[in-house]
């Protein structure tokens, strides 16, 4: 071993050989002819003081930077690595110190982020779950409660294990680990080091950057010492001791080089208490431990999830029950069939526009323009069905939705391409679209809708028989999909709710559907003009809810939305085009708002300049947040906007029944909004402290 950097010889050609790499950043020379070898089946520890160039060297290998000069040999052949994609195509994967995981996604979703398996346009969740379980089993990762638990609930060691498993799942040949044990406790460090050792034992080349020499001597086969951009020594670990490594890191030379007593090179061993059982048992521990036993066990699992901060829609459901109880105690008409149907129709506009706002909130952004975007959608549709133009109702609606989509896309491009804050862009949109709406409506101020089909969207009904038929079809479809889905997962050995829970879910949905139809079929008119049957707007809202739920929950686009909201940098490193996804999200938000605006105009049978889009969008944001969507991104669902819309409509409706002024209604809504955000923050903090 020499000060110039001895390369240990013998054996096969190393998988990776770096020769004479230089890299400048302006006047700063980060690497000055660095060399590095990484043999397959060996752990090479790359050590050096701060500023030695370790991260720059690794990033040149990973394609983050392109070296100025020098040569990279891969399996004996020269290669050029210019991008992370070039590195990945060779089989080089990097686990950075920040891990690049999305806390809001579960283990499987993180491991496949950017490389999701698709079947018939939908995410193939079962296949990905099987592969993730097999990968974790092969690496003997046995400490997970479930591979479907959110990464936010994992400990530091578990998170590191998931990041490593994600790196080795794609036929990797070289895995680079940047400070894998930083900030970990003793037990977690031991767990990660055992995992690093297993990677090499499986034939992979491993490069581990570490400042902790105890970790280096516990797991490494070889040590490479970098100082001021040059490799001053690299050799088998038997030729080093700790004091020599420190001396080389700080001075670049040592009188003791070559004088350390050589010992036979052996594979480092870790203590027996971290050895794992056979792979079959591991696979069972990875997948099977999350399977509740019976209804009682499943109930305990659900309760533990609530305590851990995964409460779902439970708070808002309890809020709906509480609000209903309060208003019913003050006015017996609140829960009458007539009032409940009226409440749903009133809230439908907020529900629809709120579902559009969810797309944006999931990204951690906000859209303040959706109120007047909805108004423009209603205005365009109304103008096009006027007798002087006389477009078919369906063509007018398509044109209106296309217009609002274009407005959303324009704002999305300004946010993603020009990099303007969404708050500023959409605030400008709120003002500008209000002026555009006034310009379109002209001096008349109010334009009635002469088309009865459009007017029936909010005012028409399906009739008694139609309501039963529509609800029956939906319930049968839901029951069939739920039973088949759960049975497939059980047959595949994957986690699924117990049959009793499946039955209870179907029974609850059936009961809710029956109650909804019975309420809708109650005569809400007068003897001379009877009115019963389910309003058209209810199945319209339900159809949008199902469509957007599938888009966000079952497609790659939806997965990318959640990933960006959870950790935009992790999504970028996974190869996701952030600009495209963000622009599409703003486009879909505006499209949905256009549908909500048409329903608003349908209910009034007209559209006018008195439309207050500013107030509407404030209610819409409140609707989504009250329903459970996070203002900080990464967590939410279209159902949250529907539930929040019910709460908003219930407050407005209930206080109107009590004869309270609008000022009190606004203050009550503000208190509910603050309460919902407080619950969200408290539960999230509780989830963080239970890790």
NUBATI-485336 format. One line per field, with one value per residue (C-alpha): residue number from 0; residue in three letters; x, z, y. Coordinates in nm, 2 decimals. Each point is the difference from the previous one (the first is absolute). Layout:
k	NUM  ...
r	ala  ...
x	X  ...
z	Z  ...
y	Y  ...
***
This chain:
k	0  1  2  3  4  5  6  7  8  9  10  11  12  13  14  15  16  17  18  19  20  21  22  23  24  25  26  27  28  29  30  31  32  33  34  35  36  37  38  39  40  41  42  43  44  45  46  47  48  49  50  51  52  53  54  55  56  57  58  59  60  61  62  63  64  65  66  67  68  69  70  71  72  73  74  75  76  77  78  79  80  81  82  83  84  85  86  87  88  89  90  91  92  93  94  95  96  97  98  99  100  101  102  103  104  105  106  107  108  109  110  111  112  113  114  115  116  117  118  119  120  121  122  123  124  125  126  127  128  129  130  131  132  133  134  135  136  137  138  139  140  141  142  143  144  145  146  147  148  149  150  151  152  153  154  155  156  157  158  159  160  161  162  163  164  165  166  167  168  169  170  171  172  173  174  175  176  177  178  179  180  181  182  183  184  185  186  187  188  189  190  191  192  193  194  195  196  197  198  199  200  201  202  203  204  205  206  207  208  209  210  211  212  213  214  215  216  217  218  219  220  221  222  223  224  225  226  227  228  229  230  231  232  233  234  235  236  237  238  239  240  241  242  243  244  245  246  247  248  249  250  251  252  253  254  255  256  257  258  259  260  261  262  263  264  265  266  267  268  269  270  271  272  273  274  275  276  277  278  279  280  281  282  283  284  285  286  287  288  289  290  291  292  293  294  295  296  297  298  299  300  301  302  303  304  305  306  307  308  309  310  311  312  313  314  315  316  317  318  319  320  321  322  323  324  325  326  327  328  329  330  331  332  333  334  335  336  337  338  339  340  341  342  343  344  345  346  347  348  349  350  351  352  353  354  355  356  357  358  359  360  361  362  363  364  365  366  367  368  369  370  371  372  373  374  375  376  377  378  379  380  381  382  383  384  385  386  387  388  389  390  391  392  393  394  395  396  397  398  399  400  401  402  403  404  405  406  407  408  409  410  411  412  413  414  415  416  417  418  419  420  421  422  423  424  425  426  427  428  429  430  431  432  433  434  435  436  437  438  439  440  441  442  443  444  445  446  447  448  449  450  451  452  453  454  455  456  457  458  459  460  461  462  463  464  465  466  467  468  469  470  471  472  473  474  475  476  477  478  479  480  481  482  483  484  485  486  487  488  489  490  491  492  493  494  495  496  497  498  499  500  501  502  503  504  505  506  507  508  509  510  511  512  513  514  515  516  517  518  519  520  521  522  523  524  525  526  527  528  529  530  531  532  533  534  535  536  537  538  539  540  541  542  543  544  545  546  547  548  549  550  551  552  553  554  555  556  557  558  559  560  561  562  563  564  565  566  567  568  569  570  571  572  573  574  575  576  577  578  579  580  581  582  583  584  585  586  587  588  589  590  591  592  593  594  595  596  597  598  599  600  601  602  603  604  605  606  607  608  609  610  611  612  613  614  615  616  617  618  619  620  621  622  623  624  625  626  627  628  629  630  631  632  633  634  635  636  637  638  639  640  641  642  643  644  645  646  647  648  649  650  651  652  653  654  655  656  657  658  659  660  661  662  663  664  665  666  667  668  669  670  671  672  673  674  675  676  677  678  679  680  681  682  683  684  685  686  687  688  689  690
r	unk  unk  unk  unk  unk  unk  unk  unk  unk  unk  unk  unk  unk  unk  unk  unk  unk  unk  unk  unk  unk  unk  unk  unk  unk  unk  unk  unk  unk  unk  unk  unk  unk  unk  unk  unk  unk  unk  unk  unk  unk  unk  unk  unk  unk  unk  unk  unk  unk  unk  unk  unk  unk  unk  unk  unk  unk  unk  unk  unk  unk  unk  unk  unk  unk  unk  unk  unk  unk  unk  unk  unk  unk  unk  unk  unk  unk  unk  unk  unk  unk  unk  unk  unk  unk  unk  unk  unk  unk  unk  unk  unk  unk  unk  unk  unk  unk  unk  unk  unk  unk  unk  unk  unk  unk  unk  unk  unk  unk  unk  unk  unk  unk  unk  unk  unk  unk  unk  unk  unk  unk  unk  unk  unk  unk  unk  unk  unk  unk  unk  unk  unk  unk  unk  unk  unk  unk  unk  unk  unk  unk  unk  unk  unk  unk  unk  unk  unk  unk  unk  unk  unk  unk  unk  unk  unk  unk  unk  unk  unk  unk  unk  unk  unk  unk  unk  unk  unk  unk  unk  unk  unk  unk  unk  unk  unk  unk  unk  unk  unk  unk  unk  unk  unk  unk  unk  unk  unk  unk  unk  unk  unk  unk  unk  unk  unk  unk  unk  unk  unk  unk  unk  unk  unk  unk  unk  unk  unk  unk  unk  unk  unk  unk  unk  unk  unk  unk  unk  unk  unk  unk  unk  unk  unk  unk  unk  unk  unk  unk  unk  unk  unk  unk  unk  unk  unk  unk  unk  unk  unk  unk  unk  unk  unk  unk  unk  unk  unk  unk  unk  unk  unk  unk  unk  unk  unk  unk  unk  unk  unk  unk  unk  unk  unk  unk  unk  unk  unk  unk  unk  unk  unk  unk  unk  unk  unk  unk  unk  unk  unk  unk  unk  unk  unk  unk  unk  unk  unk  unk  unk  unk  unk  unk  unk  unk  unk  unk  unk  unk  unk  unk  unk  unk  unk  unk  unk  unk  unk  unk  unk  unk  unk  unk  unk  unk  unk  unk  unk  unk  unk  unk  unk  unk  unk  unk  unk  unk  unk  unk  unk  unk  unk  unk  unk  unk  unk  unk  unk  unk  unk  unk  unk  unk  unk  unk  unk  unk  unk  unk  unk  unk  unk  unk  unk  unk  unk  unk  unk  unk  unk  unk  unk  unk  unk  unk  unk  unk  unk  unk  unk  unk  unk  unk  unk  unk  unk  unk  unk  unk  unk  unk  unk  unk  unk  unk  unk  unk  unk  unk  unk  unk  unk  unk  unk  unk  unk  unk  unk  unk  unk  unk  unk  unk  unk  unk  unk  unk  unk  unk  unk  unk  unk  unk  unk  unk  unk  unk  unk  unk  unk  unk  unk  unk  unk  unk  unk  unk  unk  unk  unk  unk  unk  unk  unk  unk  unk  unk  unk  unk  unk  unk  unk  unk  unk  unk  unk  unk  unk  unk  unk  unk  unk  unk  unk  unk  unk  unk  unk  unk  unk  unk  unk  unk  unk  unk  unk  unk  unk  unk  unk  unk  unk  unk  unk  unk  unk  unk  unk  unk  unk  unk  unk  unk  unk  unk  unk  unk  unk  unk  unk  unk  unk  unk  unk  unk  unk  unk  unk  unk  unk  unk  unk  unk  unk  unk  unk  unk  unk  unk  unk  unk  unk  unk  unk  unk  unk  unk  unk  unk  unk  unk  unk  unk  unk  unk  unk  unk  unk  unk  unk  unk  unk  unk  unk  unk  unk  unk  unk  unk  unk  unk  unk  unk  unk  unk  unk  unk  unk  unk  unk  unk  unk  unk  unk  unk  unk  unk  unk  unk  unk  unk  unk  unk  unk  unk  unk  unk  unk  unk  unk  unk  unk  unk  unk  unk  unk  unk  unk  unk  unk  unk  unk  unk  unk  unk  unk  unk  unk  unk  unk  unk  unk  unk  unk  unk  unk  unk  unk  unk  unk  unk  unk  unk  unk  unk  unk  unk  unk  unk  unk  unk  unk  unk  unk  unk  unk  unk  unk  unk  unk  unk  unk  unk  unk  unk  unk  unk  unk  unk  unk  unk  unk  unk  unk  unk  unk  unk  unk  unk  unk  unk  unk  unk  unk  unk  unk  unk  unk  unk  unk  unk  unk  unk  unk  unk  unk  unk  unk  unk  unk  unk  unk  unk  unk  unk  unk  unk  unk  unk  unk  unk  unk  unk  unk  unk  unk  unk  unk  unk  unk  unk  unk  unk  unk  unk  unk  unk  unk  unk  unk  unk
x	0.00  0.15  -0.09  -0.09  -0.27  0.07  -0.25  -0.02  0.05  -0.08  -0.33  -0.25  -0.03  -0.21  -0.35  0.07  0.34  0.03  0.33  0.13  -0.34  0.01  -0.28  0.00  -0.27  0.13  0.33  -0.05  0.15  -0.21  0.17  0.37  0.05  -0.18  0.00  -0.24  -0.06  -0.33  0.02  -0.32  -0.08  0.20  -0.09  0.24  -0.01  0.08  0.13  0.14  -0.03  -0.26  0.08  0.21  -0.23  -0.18  -0.35  0.13  0.17  -0.31  -0.22  0.24  -0.05  -0.38  -0.04  -0.10  0.33  0.20  0.37  0.23  0.27  0.08  -0.14  -0.27  0.02  -0.30  0.07  0.32  -0.15  0.02  -0.34  -0.13  -0.24  -0.17  -0.33  -0.16  -0.18  0.33  0.11  -0.32  0.02  0.34  -0.14  0.13  -0.24  0.06  -0.15  0.06  0.02  -0.35  -0.13  -0.24  -0.31  -0.36  -0.13  -0.36  0.04  0.02  0.30  -0.11  -0.09  0.34  0.19  -0.17  -0.02  0.06  0.01  -0.35  -0.14  -0.31  -0.27  -0.28  0.08  -0.02  0.26  0.07  0.02  -0.01  0.30  0.20  -0.08  0.11  0.33  0.06  -0.06  0.24  0.27  -0.02  0.00  0.31  0.17  -0.13  -0.19  -0.22  -0.09  -0.29  -0.36  -0.13  0.13  -0.31  0.07  0.10  0.37  -0.07  -0.08  0.34  0.31  0.33  0.14  -0.31  0.00  0.36  -0.08  -0.29  0.23  0.26  -0.26  -0.14  0.35  0.08  -0.34  0.08  0.27  0.26  0.37  0.15  -0.17  0.14  -0.10  0.06  0.04  -0.25  0.03  0.00  -0.23  -0.10  0.00  0.21  -0.27  -0.10  0.37  0.05  -0.30  0.12  0.35  -0.13  -0.20  0.31  0.19  -0.27  0.01  0.37  -0.07  -0.25  0.27  -0.07  0.28  -0.06  0.16  -0.08  0.09  0.04  0.17  -0.05  0.31  -0.17  -0.26  0.27  0.20  -0.31  -0.13  0.26  0.22  0.21  0.08  0.06  0.13  -0.06  0.17  -0.03  -0.14  0.27  -0.01  0.29  -0.05  -0.23  0.06  -0.16  -0.12  0.26  0.27  -0.16  -0.06  -0.20  0.29  0.15  -0.33  -0.03  0.36  -0.05  -0.33  0.16  0.35  -0.01  0.31  0.13  0.33  -0.19  -0.12  0.08  0.10  -0.34  0.00  -0.18  -0.27  -0.18  -0.28  -0.33  -0.35  -0.11  -0.26  -0.26  -0.15  -0.22  -0.30  -0.06  0.01  -0.34  -0.19  -0.06  -0.16  -0.33  -0.04  0.12  -0.26  -0.27  0.13  0.01  -0.35  -0.18  0.04  -0.23  -0.29  -0.25  -0.15  -0.38  -0.23  0.14  0.36  -0.10  -0.17  0.31  0.21  -0.23  0.01  0.38  0.00  -0.22  0.24  0.29  -0.15  -0.16  -0.36  -0.13  -0.34  -0.10  0.03  -0.22  -0.26  -0.02  -0.03  -0.29  -0.18  0.06  -0.12  -0.31  -0.08  0.04  -0.22  -0.26  -0.03  -0.07  -0.23  -0.17  -0.02  0.38  0.00  -0.32  0.02  -0.09  0.28  0.26  -0.05  0.01  0.32  0.17  -0.11  0.13  0.33  0.05  0.17  0.25  0.06  0.08  0.23  0.15  0.09  0.19  0.18  0.11  0.23  0.19  0.01  0.15  0.30  0.03  -0.12  -0.32  -0.24  -0.19  -0.14  -0.23  -0.31  0.01  0.13  -0.33  -0.18  0.16  -0.10  -0.36  0.01  0.14  -0.26  -0.28  0.10  0.03  -0.35  -0.16  -0.25  0.23  0.28  -0.20  0.27  -0.11  0.02  0.27  0.22  -0.04  0.11  0.30  0.10  -0.04  0.21  0.26  0.02  0.04  0.26  0.20  -0.01  0.13  0.28  0.11  0.03  0.18  0.26  0.06  0.06  0.22  0.18  0.04  0.02  -0.24  -0.17  -0.34  -0.14  0.09  -0.09  -0.35  -0.06  0.06  -0.23  -0.27  0.00  0.06  -0.26  -0.26  0.06  -0.02  -0.33  -0.15  0.12  -0.17  -0.33  -0.01  -0.21  -0.31  0.15  -0.23  -0.05  -0.27  0.06  -0.26  0.11  -0.20  0.26  0.26  -0.26  -0.09  0.36  -0.08  -0.38  -0.10  -0.06  0.04  -0.34  -0.07  0.08  0.31  0.15  -0.04  0.14  0.30  0.08  -0.04  0.24  0.26  -0.04  0.02  0.31  0.16  -0.08  0.14  0.32  0.06  -0.06  0.21  0.28  0.02  -0.02  0.28  0.23  -0.07  0.06  0.33  0.11  -0.03  -0.16  -0.37  -0.28  -0.17  -0.32  -0.20  0.14  -0.07  -0.36  -0.03  0.13  -0.25  -0.28  0.08  0.01  -0.33  -0.16  0.12  -0.12  -0.35  -0.03  0.11  -0.27  -0.27  0.08  0.01  -0.33  -0.18  -0.24  0.18  -0.26  -0.36  -0.32  -0.05  0.36  0.16  0.37  0.19  0.28  0.37  0.14  0.22  0.28  0.05  0.10  0.20  0.21  0.03  0.13  0.26  0.10  0.05  0.19  0.24  0.04  0.11  0.23  0.18  -0.01  0.05  0.21  0.36  -0.09  -0.18  0.30  0.22  -0.23  0.03  0.38  0.06  -0.21  0.18  0.36  0.05  0.38  -0.06  -0.25  0.25  0.28  -0.25  -0.02  -0.34  -0.06  -0.11  -0.10  -0.23  -0.17  -0.05  -0.14  -0.24  -0.12  -0.09  -0.17  -0.21  -0.09  -0.13  -0.19  -0.17  -0.07  -0.17  -0.24  -0.08  -0.07  -0.24  -0.19  -0.01  -0.16  -0.23  -0.14  -0.07  -0.10  0.22  0.34  0.07  0.28  -0.11  0.17  0.25  0.28  0.23  -0.23  -0.06  0.37  0.05  -0.28  0.15  0.34  -0.18  -0.20  0.31  0.19  -0.29  -0.06  0.36  0.23  0.32  0.10  0.37  -0.04  0.02  -0.31  -0.36  -0.28  -0.29  -0.23  0.13  -0.15  -0.34  0.00  0.12  -0.27  -0.26  0.14  0.00  -0.35  -0.12  0.13  -0.15  -0.33  -0.03  0.07  -0.25  -0.26  0.08  -0.03  0.36  0.16  0.27  0.27  -0.06  0.01  0.34  0.14  -0.13  0.16  0.33  -0.01  -0.07  0.29  0.24  -0.12  0.06  0.35  0.08  -0.11  0.21  0.31  -0.04  -0.06  0.29  0.23  -0.12  0.08  0.36  0.06  -0.12  0.28
z	0.00  -0.10  0.04  -0.37  0.07  -0.02  -0.20  0.15  -0.27  -0.06  -0.09  -0.27  -0.15  0.23  -0.12  0.02  -0.06  0.01  -0.13  0.01  0.05  0.03  0.06  0.03  0.12  -0.13  0.17  0.25  -0.08  0.18  -0.15  -0.11  -0.18  0.24  -0.04  0.15  -0.03  0.10  -0.04  -0.01  0.32  0.21  0.22  -0.08  0.27  -0.14  0.28  0.02  0.18  -0.08  -0.34  -0.11  -0.31  0.10  -0.10  -0.33  -0.09  0.07  -0.20  -0.30  0.02  0.04  -0.29  0.21  -0.12  -0.31  0.06  -0.17  -0.08  0.09  -0.08  0.14  -0.07  0.06  0.00  -0.18  -0.27  -0.02  0.04  0.01  0.27  -0.06  0.17  0.29  -0.27  -0.15  0.34  0.06  -0.34  0.11  0.33  0.23  0.27  0.27  0.35  0.09  0.36  -0.01  -0.14  -0.24  0.13  0.00  0.36  -0.11  -0.22  0.13  -0.03  -0.33  -0.16  0.09  -0.13  -0.34  -0.03  -0.36  -0.11  0.08  -0.17  -0.21  -0.11  -0.23  0.09  0.38  0.26  0.05  0.38  0.07  -0.22  0.15  0.35  -0.07  -0.15  0.28  0.26  -0.18  -0.02  0.37  0.08  -0.21  0.20  0.33  0.10  0.27  0.22  -0.20  0.13  -0.35  -0.34  -0.04  0.29  -0.08  0.00  0.25  0.26  -0.04  0.21  -0.14  -0.04  -0.17  -0.24  -0.09  -0.07  -0.23  -0.19  -0.04  -0.11  -0.25  -0.15  -0.03  -0.15  -0.36  -0.09  0.17  -0.02  0.20  0.29  0.14  0.36  0.13  0.38  0.05  0.38  0.06  0.29  0.07  0.34  0.09  -0.08  -0.32  -0.11  0.06  -0.21  -0.29  0.01  -0.02  -0.30  -0.17  0.07  -0.16  -0.32  -0.05  0.10  -0.28  -0.25  -0.03  0.00  0.29  0.06  0.34  0.09  0.38  0.26  0.26  0.00  0.24  -0.27  -0.27  0.19  0.09  -0.35  -0.27  -0.21  -0.13  0.08  -0.24  0.16  -0.19  0.09  -0.18  -0.32  -0.02  0.10  0.24  0.08  -0.07  0.11  0.18  0.35  0.15  -0.10  0.22  0.36  0.13  0.07  -0.34  -0.17  0.20  -0.08  -0.37  0.01  0.17  -0.15  -0.32  0.10  0.29  0.11  0.10  -0.35  -0.08  0.36  0.13  0.08  -0.29  0.09  -0.22  -0.18  0.14  -0.05  0.29  0.22  0.21  0.33  -0.01  0.14  -0.33  -0.21  -0.16  -0.04  -0.33  -0.29  0.03  0.36  -0.10  -0.28  0.26  0.24  -0.27  -0.13  0.26  0.31  -0.13  -0.04  0.28  0.15  0.00  0.05  0.35  -0.13  -0.30  0.23  0.22  -0.31  -0.11  0.35  0.00  -0.33  0.14  0.30  -0.24  -0.19  -0.29  0.09  -0.36  -0.03  0.36  0.14  -0.27  0.03  0.37  -0.08  -0.23  0.27  0.26  -0.22  -0.09  0.36  0.10  -0.27  0.04  0.37  -0.09  -0.30  -0.07  -0.37  -0.05  -0.05  -0.19  -0.35  -0.17  0.17  -0.04  -0.37  -0.03  0.21  -0.24  -0.31  0.17  0.08  -0.34  -0.15  0.29  -0.03  -0.37  0.01  0.32  -0.18  -0.25  0.28  0.14  -0.30  0.07  0.38  -0.04  -0.16  0.29  -0.22  0.00  -0.27  0.10  -0.35  -0.01  0.11  -0.31  -0.22  0.09  -0.08  -0.35  -0.06  0.08  -0.21  -0.31  0.02  0.06  -0.29  -0.25  0.06  -0.05  -0.30  -0.20  0.01  0.07  0.07  0.12  0.37  0.00  -0.24  0.22  0.30  -0.17  -0.12  0.35  0.15  -0.27  0.08  0.37  -0.06  -0.22  0.28  0.25  -0.24  -0.06  0.38  0.03  -0.26  0.17  0.33  -0.14  -0.29  0.12  0.36  0.14  0.34  -0.04  0.25  -0.21  -0.33  0.11  0.19  -0.32  -0.17  0.26  -0.10  -0.37  -0.05  0.19  -0.26  -0.28  0.13  0.02  -0.35  -0.13  0.17  -0.13  0.13  0.05  0.32  0.00  -0.27  0.04  -0.11  -0.26  -0.02  0.23  -0.01  0.16  0.24  0.11  0.11  0.33  -0.01  -0.17  0.16  -0.10  0.13  0.26  -0.22  -0.16  0.34  0.11  -0.32  0.00  0.36  -0.04  -0.29  0.20  0.31  -0.20  -0.18  0.33  0.17  -0.29  -0.03  0.38  0.03  -0.31  0.10  0.36  -0.12  -0.25  0.26  0.25  -0.27  -0.09  0.36  0.04  0.28  -0.03  0.25  0.17  -0.18  0.28  -0.06  -0.38  0.08  0.24  -0.26  -0.26  0.26  0.10  -0.36  -0.07  0.30  -0.10  -0.35  0.11  0.24  -0.28  -0.24  0.27  0.09  -0.37  -0.08  0.28  -0.15  0.04  -0.19  0.07  -0.08  -0.32  -0.12  0.15  -0.01  0.08  -0.13  0.02  -0.14  -0.30  0.17  0.25  -0.25  -0.19  0.32  0.06  -0.35  0.03  0.34  -0.14  -0.30  0.19  0.27  -0.26  -0.17  0.33  0.16  -0.28  -0.27  -0.03  -0.04  0.34  0.16  -0.14  0.14  0.35  -0.03  -0.10  0.29  0.24  -0.12  -0.33  0.00  0.04  -0.28  -0.22  0.07  -0.09  -0.35  0.04  -0.22  0.27  -0.24  -0.21  0.30  0.17  -0.32  -0.05  0.37  -0.05  -0.33  0.17  0.28  -0.24  -0.20  0.31  0.11  -0.34  0.07  0.34  -0.16  -0.25  0.30  0.17  -0.30  -0.05  0.36  -0.06  -0.36  -0.09  0.04  0.10  0.08  0.37  0.01  0.29  -0.10  0.27  0.28  -0.18  -0.02  0.37  0.08  -0.24  0.17  0.33  -0.14  -0.10  0.32  0.23  -0.18  0.09  -0.29  0.13  -0.09  0.01  -0.29  -0.04  0.18  -0.12  -0.20  -0.21  0.26  0.25  -0.22  0.00  0.38  0.05  -0.24  0.22  0.31  -0.17  -0.14  0.34  0.18  -0.25  -0.02  0.38  0.09  -0.26  0.16  0.34  -0.15  0.07  -0.20  -0.27  0.22  0.26  -0.28  -0.12  0.36  0.06  -0.32  0.10  0.33  -0.16  -0.24  0.28  0.20  -0.30  -0.06  0.37  0.00  -0.30  0.15  0.33  -0.15  -0.24  0.29  0.20  -0.30  -0.01  0.37  -0.01  -0.24
y	0.00  0.33  0.37  0.01  -0.23  -0.37  -0.21  -0.35  -0.25  -0.36  -0.16  0.10  0.34  0.23  0.07  0.37  0.17  0.37  0.15  0.35  0.17  0.38  0.24  0.38  0.24  0.33  0.07  -0.28  -0.34  -0.26  -0.31  -0.01  -0.33  -0.23  -0.38  -0.25  -0.37  -0.18  -0.38  -0.20  -0.18  0.24  0.30  0.29  0.27  0.34  0.22  0.35  0.33  0.26  0.15  -0.29  -0.04  -0.32  0.12  0.15  -0.32  -0.20  0.24  -0.03  -0.38  0.05  0.24  0.30  0.17  -0.08  -0.02  0.25  -0.26  -0.35  -0.35  -0.22  -0.37  -0.22  -0.37  0.07  0.22  0.38  0.17  0.36  0.09  0.33  -0.03  -0.21  -0.19  -0.11  -0.12  -0.19  -0.17  -0.14  -0.12  0.28  0.11  0.26  0.03  0.36  0.12  0.16  -0.34  0.17  -0.17  0.14  -0.02  0.00  -0.31  -0.35  -0.23  -0.16  0.33  0.14  -0.30  0.02  0.38  0.10  -0.36  -0.11  -0.31  0.07  -0.24  0.12  0.36  -0.06  -0.06  -0.37  0.03  -0.38  -0.07  0.29  -0.11  -0.35  0.12  0.25  -0.28  -0.24  0.27  0.08  -0.37  -0.05  0.28  -0.15  0.32  -0.14  0.29  0.15  -0.03  0.02  0.09  0.21  0.23  0.36  0.07  0.28  -0.26  -0.18  0.04  0.13  -0.34  -0.13  0.30  -0.06  -0.37  0.10  0.24  -0.27  -0.26  0.25  0.04  -0.37  -0.10  0.10  -0.25  0.22  -0.09  0.29  0.16  0.32  0.10  0.35  0.00  -0.28  0.00  0.38  0.10  -0.36  -0.17  -0.30  -0.26  0.17  0.04  -0.37  -0.08  0.21  -0.13  -0.35  0.09  0.16  -0.32  -0.21  0.21  -0.09  -0.37  -0.01  0.10  0.37  0.26  0.24  0.34  0.15  0.35  0.04  0.22  -0.27  -0.22  -0.25  -0.07  -0.01  -0.27  -0.19  -0.05  0.10  -0.23  0.28  0.36  0.29  0.32  0.33  0.32  0.34  -0.17  -0.27  -0.36  -0.04  -0.37  -0.29  -0.35  -0.30  0.09  -0.24  0.26  0.27  0.08  0.30  0.22  -0.05  0.08  0.32  0.10  -0.05  0.19  0.30  0.01  -0.21  -0.20  -0.21  -0.15  -0.30  -0.08  -0.36  -0.07  -0.11  -0.36  -0.18  -0.23  -0.25  0.19  -0.14  0.10  0.22  -0.15  0.16  -0.13  -0.30  0.19  0.17  -0.31  -0.06  -0.33  -0.17  0.19  -0.18  0.12  0.34  0.03  -0.09  0.26  0.27  -0.07  -0.20  0.20  0.27  -0.25  0.06  -0.31  0.02  0.30  0.08  0.00  0.21  0.25  0.02  0.07  0.28  0.15  -0.01  0.17  0.28  0.04  0.01  0.29  -0.19  0.10  0.04  0.15  -0.09  0.35  0.15  -0.27  0.06  0.37  -0.06  -0.20  0.27  0.28  -0.19  -0.08  0.37  0.14  -0.27  0.08  0.36  -0.06  -0.33  0.08  -0.03  -0.38  0.00  -0.17  0.32  0.20  -0.27  -0.02  0.37  0.00  -0.24  0.21  0.31  -0.15  -0.16  0.31  0.01  -0.37  0.01  0.30  -0.13  -0.33  0.22  0.18  -0.33  -0.06  0.32  -0.04  -0.34  0.16  0.24  0.29  0.20  0.13  0.32  0.05  -0.31  0.20  0.23  -0.28  -0.17  0.32  0.01  -0.36  0.08  0.32  -0.18  -0.28  0.25  0.22  -0.29  -0.13  0.34  0.00  0.23  -0.26  -0.32  -0.25  -0.35  -0.02  -0.26  0.20  0.31  -0.19  -0.15  0.35  0.14  -0.28  0.04  0.38  -0.05  -0.28  0.25  0.26  -0.26  -0.11  0.36  0.05  -0.33  0.10  0.33  -0.18  -0.28  0.17  0.36  -0.13  0.25  -0.07  -0.17  0.24  0.30  -0.15  -0.12  0.32  0.18  -0.25  0.08  0.36  -0.05  -0.27  0.21  0.28  -0.25  -0.14  0.35  0.07  -0.31  0.07  0.36  0.28  -0.21  -0.16  -0.31  -0.26  -0.27  -0.36  -0.10  -0.36  -0.24  -0.27  0.23  0.13  -0.35  -0.07  0.16  0.01  -0.32  -0.34  -0.36  -0.10  -0.27  -0.30  0.17  0.07  -0.37  -0.13  0.23  -0.07  -0.37  -0.01  0.19  -0.22  -0.32  0.12  0.11  -0.33  -0.21  0.21  -0.01  -0.38  -0.09  0.23  -0.13  -0.36  0.05  0.15  -0.28  -0.26  0.17  0.00  0.38  0.19  0.04  0.09  -0.30  -0.12  0.15  0.35  -0.04  -0.09  0.30  0.24  -0.12  0.00  0.36  0.12  -0.18  0.16  0.35  -0.05  -0.11  0.29  0.24  -0.13  0.00  0.36  0.10  -0.17  0.19  0.26  0.34  0.19  0.12  -0.19  0.18  -0.03  -0.32  -0.04  -0.32  -0.22  0.03  0.33  -0.03  0.18  -0.28  -0.26  0.27  0.07  -0.37  -0.06  0.27  -0.14  -0.35  0.13  0.21  -0.26  -0.26  0.26  0.09  -0.34  -0.25  0.17  0.10  0.36  0.00  -0.17  0.28  0.26  -0.14  -0.05  0.36  0.12  -0.22  0.06  0.19  -0.07  -0.37  0.00  0.19  -0.26  -0.27  0.14  0.17  0.30  0.25  0.28  -0.23  -0.15  0.34  0.16  -0.29  0.03  0.37  -0.09  -0.27  0.23  0.26  -0.26  -0.12  0.36  0.05  -0.29  0.16  0.33  -0.16  -0.16  0.34  0.16  -0.29  0.04  0.37  -0.06  0.29  0.16  0.36  0.25  -0.03  -0.34  0.03  -0.22  0.14  -0.12  -0.33  -0.09  0.08  -0.24  -0.25  0.00  -0.03  -0.29  -0.20  0.07  -0.06  -0.33  -0.11  0.11  0.14  0.36  -0.12  -0.25  -0.37  -0.10  0.02  -0.16  0.12  -0.14  0.26  0.27  -0.18  -0.04  0.36  0.12  -0.18  0.18  0.34  -0.04  -0.13  0.31  0.24  -0.20  -0.05  0.35  0.12  -0.22  0.16  0.35  0.09  0.28  -0.06  0.15  -0.28  -0.26  0.13  0.00  -0.35  -0.13  0.16  -0.17  -0.34  0.06  0.09  -0.31  -0.23  0.13  -0.03  -0.36  -0.07  0.16  -0.17  -0.34  0.04  0.10  -0.30  -0.22  0.14  -0.05  -0.37  -0.10
***
